[in-house]
Amino acid sequence: MVEPSSLGTASEPSLAGSFEGTDVVPARRHGTQLLRTRSWSVTSCDSIGHMATSEGSTQRSFRLSRRTLEQLDAMARATGESRNALAERLLSEAIKIATHPLIRFQPGALGRRRALVVGTRLYVYQVISTLRGNDGDLDQTAEDFGLAPQLVSAALAYYADYTDEVDEDAAVAAQLEREERERWERQQQAIA
């Protein structure tokens, strides 16, 4: 018999599969206390939490099909991410894509996944930087990149909802650019 308490807690991984068991529970019949046996089962249930973030995390439990769970496990092994971290990332990106259909996510520098304008190689932070340089002129920014104005508007809408994330992407990119420039200058000095 598998006890329900052994199916996992917030601090330990849960088990997926099919489990059955029985336990004894108090019951009442006409004022007399009795004990009765209760059967229970858990089928293809997995508990998905997510990694702590600056926002903190909340434990939730979801029922996943066996196939989805197998795909999640395979993808976690392939990427080296924990199953919970991968599930949190995929769910977060799916929600963002559902609310911002012209935005996709692509791995960038240092493995970070950054928001990208669909059909382009432009990150949202790049579009926003150019938009700022054009004093907020959407049409001029679209012309600068050779984009439809709707794509610039999509980047702006995403930025409005996820400002901190996009600003962090810009800061990381700026730091990488500085480091690359310093490396290039050292190389130039070495051959001078």
Protein Blocks (a to p, Z undefined) as FASTA:
>chain_A
ZZfklnopfkbccdeddddddddddddeehiacddddddddehiacddddddfkopaddd
ddddfklmmmmmmmmmmnopafklmmmmmmmmmmmmmmmmmbccdddehhiacdddehia
bdfklmmmmmmmnnopaklmmmmnopafklmmmmmmmmmmmmmmmmmmmmmmmmmmmmmm
mmmmmmmmmmZZ
